Amino acid sequence: MRPTSPVPLYPGWLRGWHWTNAALFVALLATGFSMHFATPGEPLIPFRTARAVHNLAGVAILLLYAGFLAVNARSVNGRHYALRARGLVAGMIRQARWYLLGIFRGEPNPFTASRETKFNPLQRVTYLAVMYGWFPLVGITGLILLFPEAAPERVLGRGGIWPAAVLHALAAFAGALFLAAHVYLATTGNPVTEYYRSMLVGDHRPGRRSR
């Protein structure tokens, strides 16, 4: 397909949020896993440093998230997270098949991004779950761990902080898997750097693969 004029899909505020959010999330993963798995004598990152960086990055990413919600609620970007039931499941199956098989057979992407519809059906469901399900979970449990006095004294006969700690750790593992998949799927453009370029400059080239 011959290239056409680039379509602006990622405004400056969204690109800035995306890359800052990514850097903070990597910092949270590194420091969180260090505190969780390192032994006292052989820390991956010194515990006091890891705790301080983790807390600061956590507060910063929550402030960014609040800003994302506020802007999303008042801008056209919010419409990209609205689900349309008609054809949703069929579209998800079709897109998943392309990711798993079609892309390796040289088949064209069944979805083309536009200013009206930025996400394919699989992206729409995934990003909706991440931004409005996973993010609140990891944020609320993180705040409880930061302010343990907010937790109940006992839950199921044990200290009241343990449910938040377990959920926070599980959310971190899920977030790490999402990040790995996100980085990989960002290489499915044509050329492989196309989607990274789009998130840097803000436009999408119609006729090329959509991540």
Backbone as CSV, one residue per row, in Angstrom:
resi,resn,N_x,N_y,N_z,CA_x,CA_y,CA_z,C_x,C_y,C_z
1,MET,0.844,-1.191,0.000,0.000,0.000,0.000,0.880,1.242,0.000
2,ARG,0.570,2.233,-0.840,1.370,3.432,-0.906,1.130,4.292,0.334
3,PRO,2.226,4.889,0.892,2.062,5.717,2.078,1.152,6.906,1.812
4,THR,0.324,7.257,2.781,-0.518,8.441,2.700,-0.093,9.406,3.783
5,SER,-0.776,10.533,3.875,-0.393,11.540,4.858,-0.500,10.981,6.273
6,PRO,0.490,11.249,7.134,0.420,10.771,8.515,-0.801,11.315,9.241
7,VAL,-1.385,10.484,10.096,-2.560,10.873,10.881,-2.128,11.131,12.319
8,PRO,-2.369,12.331,12.868,-1.986,12.593,14.259,-2.859,11.806,15.230
9,LEU,-2.230,10.937,16.017,-2.975,10.106,16.963,-2.532,10.303,18.405
10,TYR,-1.307,10.754,18.614,-0.753,10.830,19.965,-0.356,12.274,20.263
11,PRO,-1.236,13.045,20.915,-0.905,14.437,21.250,0.270,14.510,22.215
12,GLY,0.850,15.694,22.318,2.046,15.860,23.138,1.866,15.430,24.579
13,TRP,0.715,15.778,25.185,0.511,15.411,26.588,0.500,13.901,26.765
14,LEU,-0.055,13.168,25.766,-0.134,11.721,25.874,1.244,11.079,25.701
15,ARG,2.039,11.610,24.779,3.388,11.078,24.592,4.237,11.325,25.829
16,GLY,4.129,12.526,26.395,4.882,12.825,27.607,4.477,11.934,28.760
17,TRP,3.152,11.743,28.905,2.666,10.848,29.957,3.163,9.426,29.728
18,HIS,3.092,8.954,28.491,3.460,7.575,28.166,4.904,7.280,28.544
19,TRP,5.842,8.118,28.103,7.262,7.833,28.345,7.646,8.058,29.805
20,THR,7.078,9.073,30.440,7.358,9.290,31.864,6.788,8.149,32.695
21,ASN,5.569,7.741,32.348,4.934,6.624,33.035,5.755,5.344,32.883
22,ALA,6.270,5.109,31.666,7.083,3.918,31.421,8.342,3.925,32.270
23,ALA,9.022,5.083,32.345,10.256,5.178,33.132,9.970,4.938,34.618
24,LEU,8.885,5.523,35.115,8.535,5.335,36.521,8.153,3.887,36.805
25,PHE,7.454,3.260,35.869,7.047,1.875,36.082,8.254,0.942,36.102
26,VAL,9.230,1.181,35.233,10.454,0.375,35.250,11.184,0.563,36.585
27,ALA,11.225,1.800,37.080,11.854,2.056,38.381,11.112,1.329,39.493
28,LEU,9.784,1.321,39.429,8.993,0.614,40.435,9.240,-0.887,40.380
29,LEU,9.307,-1.443,39.175,9.572,-2.875,39.044,10.944,-3.232,39.600
30,ALA,11.960,-2.462,39.222,13.327,-2.766,39.663,13.456,-2.696,41.180
31,THR,12.940,-1.619,41.764,13.061,-1.462,43.214,12.138,-2.427,43.956
32,GLY,10.934,-2.649,43.415,10.004,-3.568,44.073,10.511,-4.996,44.089
33,PHE,11.000,-5.476,42.948,11.536,-6.831,42.909,12.791,-6.956,43.751
34,SER,13.596,-5.895,43.834,14.779,-5.925,44.687,14.386,-6.094,46.150
35,MET,13.405,-5.313,46.603,12.969,-5.426,47.996,12.311,-6.772,48.272
36,HIS,11.649,-7.335,47.266,10.901,-8.569,47.464,11.793,-9.805,47.469
37,PHE,12.794,-9.825,46.590,13.564,-11.049,46.393,14.986,-11.003,46.943
38,ALA,15.549,-9.835,47.115,16.947,-9.770,47.551,17.097,-10.241,48.993
39,THR,18.221,-10.870,49.287,18.533,-11.274,50.658,19.158,-10.093,51.390
40,PRO,19.066,-10.059,52.726,19.615,-8.919,53.474,21.098,-8.673,53.191
41,GLY,21.870,-9.743,52.994,23.298,-9.574,52.779,23.677,-9.262,51.350
42,GLU,22.791,-9.563,50.405,23.101,-9.356,48.993,21.918,-8.692,48.278
43,PRO,21.635,-7.447,48.606,20.508,-6.773,47.947,20.856,-6.429,46.503
44,LEU,19.871,-6.546,45.631,20.074,-6.109,44.252,20.283,-4.600,44.205
45,ILE,19.490,-3.901,45.021,19.622,-2.464,45.230,19.592,-2.260,46.747
46,PRO,20.471,-1.435,47.313,20.416,-1.201,48.762,18.986,-0.912,49.216
47,PHE,18.567,-1.582,50.293,17.160,-1.555,50.684,16.650,-0.140,50.905
48,ARG,17.418,0.690,51.625,16.945,2.050,51.904,16.784,2.846,50.616
49,THR,17.716,2.646,49.680,17.612,3.333,48.389,16.404,2.829,47.610
50,ALA,16.244,1.499,47.581,15.115,0.917,46.845,13.786,1.398,47.418
51,ARG,13.676,1.426,48.737,12.422,1.862,49.361,12.129,3.323,49.054
52,ALA,13.142,4.178,49.149,12.937,5.600,48.884,12.540,5.844,47.434
53,VAL,13.256,5.208,46.503,12.946,5.388,45.082,11.562,4.822,44.769
54,HIS,11.244,3.668,45.363,9.945,3.036,45.111,8.806,3.932,45.583
55,ASN,8.953,4.492,46.765,7.891,5.355,47.293,7.725,6.621,46.464
56,LEU,8.843,7.249,46.096,8.772,8.475,45.304,8.189,8.202,43.917
57,ALA,8.646,7.108,43.286,8.126,6.769,41.962,6.652,6.407,42.040
58,GLY,6.250,5.748,43.118,4.851,5.375,43.274,3.950,6.591,43.402
59,VAL,4.350,7.558,44.212,3.555,8.778,44.358,3.497,9.535,43.032
60,ALA,4.646,9.603,42.341,4.696,10.322,41.063,3.797,9.676,40.015
61,ILE,3.808,8.345,39.957,3.007,7.680,38.929,1.508,7.795,39.239
62,LEU,1.155,7.873,40.518,-0.252,8.082,40.873,-0.712,9.487,40.504
63,LEU,0.159,10.474,40.686,-0.185,11.831,40.274,-0.354,11.910,38.760
64,LEU,0.525,11.220,38.041,0.397,11.169,36.581,-0.902,10.480,36.171
65,TYR,-1.251,9.430,36.895,-2.483,8.711,36.582,-3.702,9.597,36.804
66,ALA,-3.683,10.357,37.887,-4.798,11.277,38.143,-4.904,12.295,37.018
67,GLY,-3.748,12.787,36.543,-3.755,13.712,35.424,-4.290,13.067,34.157
68,PHE,-3.915,11.805,33.926,-4.402,11.066,32.760,-5.924,10.952,32.800
69,LEU,-6.473,10.585,33.954,-7.918,10.450,34.082,-8.619,11.783,33.829
70,ALA,-8.050,12.857,34.370,-8.676,14.172,34.215,-8.685,14.607,32.749
71,VAL,-7.551,14.451,32.070,-7.476,14.866,30.670,-8.320,13.944,29.802
72,ASN,-8.283,12.654,30.092,-9.053,11.690,29.308,-10.551,11.974,29.394
73,ALA,-10.993,12.425,30.565,-12.415,12.695,30.755,-12.873,13.929,29.985
74,ARG,-11.940,14.824,29.652,-12.303,16.087,29.023,-11.844,16.183,27.569
75,SER,-11.178,15.148,27.069,-10.656,15.204,25.702,-11.232,14.056,24.878
76,VAL,-10.988,14.124,23.570,-11.478,13.073,22.680,-10.731,11.765,22.886
77,ASN,-9.604,11.804,23.591,-8.850,10.564,23.797,-9.658,9.540,24.587
78,GLY,-10.570,9.999,25.441,-11.353,9.082,26.249,-12.241,8.155,25.443
79,ARG,-12.648,8.582,24.241,-13.551,7.758,23.448,-12.893,6.467,22.978
80,HIS,-11.568,6.445,22.926,-10.871,5.252,22.449,-10.947,4.097,23.457
81,TYR,-11.379,4.390,24.676,-11.494,3.358,25.706,-12.927,2.860,25.875
82,ALA,-13.844,3.396,25.096,-15.244,2.981,25.185,-15.456,1.702,24.380
83,LEU,-16.060,0.701,25.018,-16.291,-0.578,24.344,-17.556,-0.516,23.487
84,ARG,-17.485,-1.159,22.347,-18.652,-1.335,21.491,-18.914,-2.832,21.396
85,ALA,-20.034,-3.267,21.937,-20.304,-4.704,22.033,-20.418,-5.369,20.668
86,ARG,-20.963,-4.653,19.697,-21.185,-5.247,18.386,-19.853,-5.599,17.710
87,GLY,-19.658,-6.871,17.433,-18.462,-7.330,16.737,-17.204,-7.365,17.579
88,LEU,-17.321,-7.088,18.889,-16.134,-6.998,19.731,-15.405,-8.327,19.836
89,VAL,-16.127,-9.389,20.192,-15.487,-10.697,20.379,-14.877,-11.193,19.073
90,ALA,-15.640,-11.069,17.978,-15.123,-11.506,16.678,-13.875,-10.712,16.299
91,GLY,-13.892,-9.414,16.588,-12.732,-8.585,16.286,-11.529,-8.965,17.123
92,MET,-11.744,-9.288,18.398,-10.646,-9.717,19.266,-10.034,-11.020,18.764
93,ILE,-10.883,-11.956,18.373,-10.386,-13.239,17.869,-9.597,-13.038,16.580
94,ARG,-10.123,-12.199,15.699,-9.457,-11.934,14.426,-8.088,-11.274,14.651
95,GLN,-8.035,-10.326,15.593,-6.770,-9.644,15.861,-5.771,-10.571,16.542
96,ALA,-6.247,-11.392,17.483,-5.358,-12.341,18.160,-4.781,-13.342,17.169
97,ARG,-5.617,-13.797,16.223,-5.124,-14.727,15.209,-4.021,-14.093,14.372
98,TRP,-4.188,-12.797,14.075,-3.152,-12.125,13.277,-1.855,-12.016,14.056
99,TYR,-1.951,-11.671,15.350,-0.754,-11.575,16.172,-0.037,-12.921,16.280
100,LEU,-0.822,-14.003,16.404,-0.240,-15.322,16.631,0.194,-16.023,15.354
101,LEU,-0.537,-15.804,14.270,-0.264,-16.538,13.030,-0.095,-15.631,11.811
102,GLY,-1.080,-14.765,11.584,-1.113,-13.997,10.354,0.114,-13.163,10.094
103,ILE,0.655,-12.544,11.141,1.814,-11.680,10.953,3.021,-12.460,10.439
104,PHE,3.129,-13.741,10.841,4.264,-14.570,10.411,4.049,-15.141,9.008
105,ARG,2.827,-15.040,8.523,2.521,-15.505,7.162,2.465,-14.354,6.168
106,GLY,2.748,-13.162,6.634,2.724,-12.007,5.753,1.345,-11.492,5.438
107,GLU,0.341,-11.868,6.244,-1.024,-11.417,5.996,-1.184,-9.968,6.445
108,PRO,-2.067,-9.211,5.805,-2.281,-7.818,6.205,-2.998,-7.744,7.556
109,ASN,-2.695,-6.711,8.284,-3.355,-6.486,9.567,-4.845,-6.257,9.327
110,PRO,-5.727,-6.958,10.047,-7.173,-6.756,9.843,-7.680,-5.409,10.350
111,PHE,-6.824,-4.660,11.047,-7.253,-3.380,11.623,-6.350,-2.256,11.125
112,THR,-6.945,-1.118,10.806,-6.198,0.083,10.442,-6.585,1.207,11.391
113,ALA,-5.608,1.770,12.073,-5.880,2.842,13.031,-6.279,4.121,12.309
114,SER,-7.165,4.879,12.936,-7.604,6.165,12.398,-7.845,7.114,13.564
115,ARG,-8.126,8.365,13.256,-8.394,9.325,14.322,-9.670,8.961,15.078
116,GLU,-10.602,8.291,14.412,-11.856,7.894,15.059,-11.693,6.631,15.893
117,THR,-10.858,5.704,15.454,-10.663,4.429,16.155,-9.159,4.139,16.215
118,LYS,-8.562,4.459,17.336,-7.108,4.328,17.470,-6.684,2.912,17.839
119,PHE,-7.515,2.216,18.622,-7.164,0.884,19.116,-7.935,-0.193,18.372
120,ASN,-7.260,-1.312,18.103,-7.988,-2.470,17.591,-8.776,-3.092,18.741
121,PRO,-9.718,-4.012,18.472,-10.566,-4.547,19.547,-9.784,-5.163,20.707
122,LEU,-8.700,-5.845,20.415,-7.906,-6.467,21.472,-7.215,-5.406,22.320
123,GLN,-6.701,-4.381,21.675,-6.089,-3.276,22.408,-7.108,-2.567,23.290
124,ARG,-8.275,-2.330,22.730,-9.302,-1.575,23.456,-9.646,-2.260,24.782
125,VAL,-9.870,-3.567,24.739,-10.205,-4.305,25.959,-9.016,-4.336,26.909
126,THR,-7.817,-4.566,26.372,-6.627,-4.654,27.213,-6.326,-3.329,27.896
127,TYR,-6.300,-2.238,27.130,-5.978,-0.939,27.707,-7.055,-0.466,28.667
128,LEU,-8.309,-0.806,28.390,-9.377,-0.466,29.327,-9.166,-1.182,30.657
129,ALA,-8.826,-2.466,30.589,-8.591,-3.238,31.812,-7.380,-2.723,32.576
130,VAL,-6.324,-2.357,31.840,-5.103,-1.870,32.491,-5.332,-0.518,33.145
131,MET,-5.893,0.423,32.392,-5.993,1.789,32.890,-7.105,1.985,33.918
132,TYR,-8.174,1.179,33.826,-9.304,1.392,34.735,-9.532,0.221,35.689
133,GLY,-8.689,-0.790,35.620,-8.776,-1.923,36.532,-7.462,-2.171,37.240
134,TRP,-6.429,-2.462,36.465,-5.124,-2.775,37.056,-4.527,-1.575,37.779
135,PHE,-4.561,-0.406,37.148,-3.923,0.767,37.749,-4.543,1.136,39.099
136,PRO,-5.874,1.209,39.216,-6.440,1.478,40.545,-6.055,0.424,41.578
137,LEU,-5.998,-0.860,41.164,-5.636,-1.919,42.109,-4.227,-1.725,42.642
138,VAL,-3.270,-1.517,41.744,-1.885,-1.379,42.185,-1.703,-0.077,42.972
139,GLY,-2.458,0.970,42.598,-2.350,2.231,43.308,-2.923,2.169,44.712
140,ILE,-4.101,1.585,44.854,-4.734,1.500,46.176,-3.930,0.610,47.110
141,THR,-3.497,-0.555,46.619,-2.705,-1.448,47.476,-1.362,-0.816,47.814
142,GLY,-0.783,-0.069,46.871,0.477,0.613,47.160,0.315,1.667,48.236
143,LEU,-0.786,2.410,48.198,-1.030,3.424,49.225,-1.235,2.785,50.594
144,ILE,-1.894,1.627,50.630,-2.080,0.934,51.912,-0.737,0.491,52.469
145,LEU,0.154,0.025,51.597,1.481,-0.373,52.057,2.300,0.840,52.495
146,LEU,2.078,1.974,51.840,2.796,3.191,52.221,2.268,3.766,53.524
147,PHE,0.963,3.589,53.741,0.330,4.070,54.978,-0.381,2.890,55.643
148,PRO,0.363,1.976,56.276,-0.231,0.748,56.827,-1.264,0.989,57.919
149,GLU,-1.249,2.170,58.517,-2.243,2.464,59.537,-3.653,2.523,58.953
150,ALA,-3.750,2.654,57.637,-5.062,2.680,56.981,-5.658,1.284,56.834
151,ALA,-4.852,0.238,57.015,-5.335,-1.134,56.884,-6.027,-1.571,58.166
152,PRO,-6.967,-2.505,58.088,-7.586,-3.040,59.315,-6.545,-3.792,60.135
153,GLU,-6.814,-3.958,61.413,-5.847,-4.616,62.273,-5.688,-6.093,61.930
154,ARG,-6.806,-6.769,61.656,-6.743,-8.201,61.357,-7.638,-8.519,60.170
155,VAL,-7.181,-9.435,59.332,-7.979,-9.955,58.220,-7.800,-11.464,58.199
156,LEU,-8.897,-12.197,58.401,-8.856,-13.668,58.429,-7.833,-14.196,59.422
157,GLY,-7.782,-13.546,60.567,-6.915,-14.016,61.640,-5.459,-13.635,61.498
158,ARG,-5.112,-12.862,60.487,-3.729,-12.446,60.290,-3.661,-10.928,60.257
159,GLY,-2.426,-10.403,60.236,-2.242,-8.961,60.171,-2.980,-8.355,58.996
160,GLY,-3.560,-7.181,59.193,-4.428,-6.589,58.189,-3.736,-6.131,56.924
161,ILE,-2.403,-6.105,56.901,-1.688,-5.599,55.735,-1.483,-6.659,54.671
162,TRP,-1.637,-7.949,55.023,-1.239,-8.999,54.082,-2.072,-9.035,52.794
163,PRO,-3.398,-8.769,52.822,-4.118,-8.799,51.534,-3.580,-7.759,50.548
164,ALA,-3.275,-6.567,51.051,-2.729,-5.524,50.180,-1.367,-5.937,49.641
165,ALA,-0.533,-6.549,50.493,0.800,-6.963,50.056,0.718,-8.029,48.968
166,VAL,-0.175,-9.002,49.144,-0.320,-10.077,48.149,-0.850,-9.524,46.831
167,LEU,-1.902,-8.702,46.913,-2.477,-8.139,45.695,-1.494,-7.219,44.978
168,HIS,-0.722,-6.474,45.749,0.265,-5.562,45.151,1.337,-6.360,44.404
169,ALA,1.798,-7.458,45.009,2.811,-8.290,44.357,2.256,-8.945,43.094
170,LEU,1.031,-9.479,43.177,0.421,-10.096,41.997,0.223,-9.069,40.885
171,ALA,-0.192,-7.865,41.252,-0.364,-6.809,40.260,0.971,-6.440,39.617
172,ALA,2.045,-6.472,40.411,3.367,-6.168,39.862,3.786,-7.212,38.834
173,PHE,3.556,-8.494,39.130,3.879,-9.553,38.173,3.052,-9.386,36.894
174,ALA,1.762,-9.090,37.052,0.905,-8.882,35.884,1.381,-7.682,35.074
175,GLY,1.786,-6.627,35.761,2.289,-5.444,35.073,3.568,-5.720,34.312
176,ALA,4.445,-6.546,34.892,5.686,-6.906,34.203,5.394,-7.690,32.924
177,LEU,4.411,-8.595,32.983,4.030,-9.359,31.793,3.440,-8.437,30.726
178,PHE,2.599,-7.498,31.158,2.018,-6.557,30.209,3.105,-5.717,29.546
179,LEU,4.068,-5.248,30.328,5.141,-4.433,29.777,5.947,-5.212,28.740
180,ALA,6.268,-6.477,29.050,7.018,-7.302,28.107,6.235,-7.490,26.804
181,ALA,4.927,-7.767,26.920,4.101,-7.945,25.726,3.987,-6.642,24.952
182,HIS,3.858,-5.540,25.667,3.722,-4.232,25.028,4.976,-3.878,24.227
183,VAL,6.141,-4.119,24.819,7.404,-3.830,24.136,7.543,-4.700,22.887
184,TYR,7.153,-5.976,23.002,7.237,-6.868,21.838,6.274,-6.437,20.737
185,LEU,5.002,-6.188,21.094,4.013,-5.833,20.086,4.341,-4.504,19.412
186,ALA,5.102,-3.658,20.092,5.514,-2.402,19.483,6.512,-2.612,18.357
187,THR,7.032,-3.828,18.220,7.966,-4.129,17.129,7.266,-4.762,15.934
188,THR,5.936,-4.841,15.954,5.220,-5.485,14.854,4.865,-4.508,13.748
189,GLY,5.446,-3.321,13.778,5.206,-2.355,12.717,6.040,-2.667,11.489
190,ASN,5.885,-1.834,10.492,6.638,-2.005,9.246,7.180,-0.646,8.814
191,PRO,8.472,-0.357,9.141,9.486,-1.227,9.745,9.241,-1.441,11.238
192,VAL,10.116,-2.228,11.857,9.881,-2.621,13.250,9.917,-1.425,14.206
193,THR,10.528,-0.327,13.810,10.597,0.852,14.680,9.440,1.819,14.479
194,GLU,8.493,1.488,13.615,7.437,2.429,13.244,6.616,2.900,14.438
195,TYR,6.246,1.988,15.342,5.379,2.396,16.451,6.129,3.174,17.518
196,TYR,7.414,2.886,17.666,8.218,3.719,18.564,8.339,5.128,17.988
197,ARG,8.524,5.215,16.675,8.574,6.522,16.025,7.260,7.273,16.222
198,SER,6.143,6.561,16.083,4.839,7.202,16.242,4.665,7.779,17.636
199,MET,5.103,7.051,18.651,4.934,7.537,20.011,5.935,8.634,20.360
200,LEU,6.943,8.817,19.519,7.880,9.918,19.718,7.428,11.190,19.014
201,VAL,6.897,11.051,17.796,6.538,12.233,17.014,5.044,12.504,16.995
202,GLY,4.221,11.487,17.296,2.787,11.714,17.470,1.879,11.308,16.343
203,ASP,2.410,10.878,15.192,1.525,10.530,14.096,1.578,9.048,13.758
204,HIS,0.590,8.621,12.996,0.519,7.236,12.519,0.413,7.258,11.010
205,ARG,1.104,6.338,10.358,1.094,6.291,8.897,0.076,5.260,8.424
206,PRO,-1.030,5.681,7.866,-2.053,4.743,7.398,-1.474,3.761,6.402
207,GLY,-1.992,2.547,6.464,-1.520,1.518,5.567,-0.398,0.699,6.135
208,ARG,0.139,1.127,7.292,1.150,0.330,7.953,0.505,-0.437,9.094
209,ARG,1.206,-1.408,9.603,0.626,-2.266,10.629,0.291,-1.468,11.878
210,SER,-0.758,-1.865,12.553,-1.166,-1.205,13.802,-0.869,-2.106,14.970
211,ARG,-0.145,-1.576,15.950,0.292,-2.374,17.080,-0.894,-2.866,17.881
